[in-house]
Amino acid sequence: MSPLTNEQQRSLQQVSIKKNWSNRTYIKIIRLARTIADLHGVREITDQSIWEAIKLNTGVSGRRKSSLIL
């Protein structure tokens, strides 16, 4: 059983195709969304947690590597 609803899967797949994500990135987003939902105390992965995960992922990957080194 998938942790996502059918609608969430379709939406996430569309974003994945548009942004040319690898399968690894796709799974990473789902895991991050699960963590966000847990932190919010929600049992199911919500649309909001998915979009927060996407936003967080693109924020980190959009930076240059040199800016991540302290």
MOBELDA-V127493 format. One record per residue. N is the residue number from 0. RES is the residue in one small letter. PSI is psi in radians with two decimals (* if undefined). NEAR is the number of other ideal C-beta (glycine too) atoms within 10 Angstrom. Layout:
BEGIN
n=N res=RES psi=PSI near=NEAR
n=N res=RES psi=PSI near=NEAR
END
This chain:
BEGIN
n=0 res=m psi=2.36 near=3
n=1 res=s psi=2.53 near=9
n=2 res=p psi=-0.13 near=13
n=3 res=l psi=2.66 near=19
n=4 res=t psi=2.89 near=13
n=5 res=n psi=-0.71 near=8
n=6 res=e psi=-0.73 near=9
n=7 res=q psi=-0.71 near=19
n=8 res=q psi=-0.80 near=13
n=9 res=r psi=-0.80 near=11
n=10 res=s psi=-0.78 near=16
n=11 res=l psi=-0.64 near=21
n=12 res=q psi=-0.68 near=13
n=13 res=q psi=-0.77 near=10
n=14 res=v psi=-0.73 near=16
n=15 res=s psi=-0.77 near=16
n=16 res=i psi=-0.77 near=10
n=17 res=k psi=-0.68 near=8
n=18 res=k psi=0.02 near=13
n=19 res=n psi=0.84 near=7
n=20 res=w psi=2.63 near=20
n=21 res=s psi=2.91 near=9
n=22 res=n psi=-0.62 near=8
n=23 res=r psi=-0.75 near=8
n=24 res=t psi=-0.72 near=14
n=25 res=y psi=-0.83 near=15
n=26 res=i psi=-0.67 near=11
n=27 res=k psi=-0.71 near=15
n=28 res=i psi=-0.76 near=21
n=29 res=i psi=-0.76 near=20
n=30 res=r psi=-0.73 near=11
n=31 res=l psi=-0.70 near=17
n=32 res=a psi=-0.67 near=26
n=33 res=r psi=-0.75 near=18
n=34 res=t psi=-0.76 near=14
n=35 res=i psi=-0.77 near=19
n=36 res=a psi=-0.73 near=20
n=37 res=d psi=-0.77 near=12
n=38 res=l psi=-0.52 near=10
n=39 res=h psi=-0.07 near=11
n=40 res=g psi=0.46 near=6
n=41 res=v psi=2.39 near=13
n=42 res=r psi=-0.69 near=7
n=43 res=e psi=2.71 near=11
n=44 res=i psi=2.18 near=21
n=45 res=t psi=2.84 near=16
n=46 res=d psi=-0.70 near=14
n=47 res=q psi=-0.74 near=13
n=48 res=s psi=-0.58 near=22
n=49 res=i psi=-0.82 near=22
n=50 res=w psi=-0.59 near=16
n=51 res=e psi=-0.71 near=18
n=52 res=a psi=-0.74 near=22
n=53 res=i psi=-0.78 near=19
n=54 res=k psi=-0.78 near=9
n=55 res=l psi=-0.72 near=14
n=56 res=n psi=-0.79 near=17
n=57 res=t psi=-0.48 near=14
n=58 res=g psi=-0.72 near=9
n=59 res=v psi=-0.80 near=8
n=60 res=s psi=-0.32 near=11
n=61 res=g psi=-0.25 near=7
n=62 res=r psi=2.72 near=10
n=63 res=r psi=2.58 near=7
n=64 res=k psi=-0.65 near=6
n=65 res=s psi=-0.47 near=6
n=66 res=s psi=-0.23 near=7
n=67 res=l psi=-0.25 near=8
n=68 res=i psi=2.22 near=6
n=69 res=l psi=* near=3
END
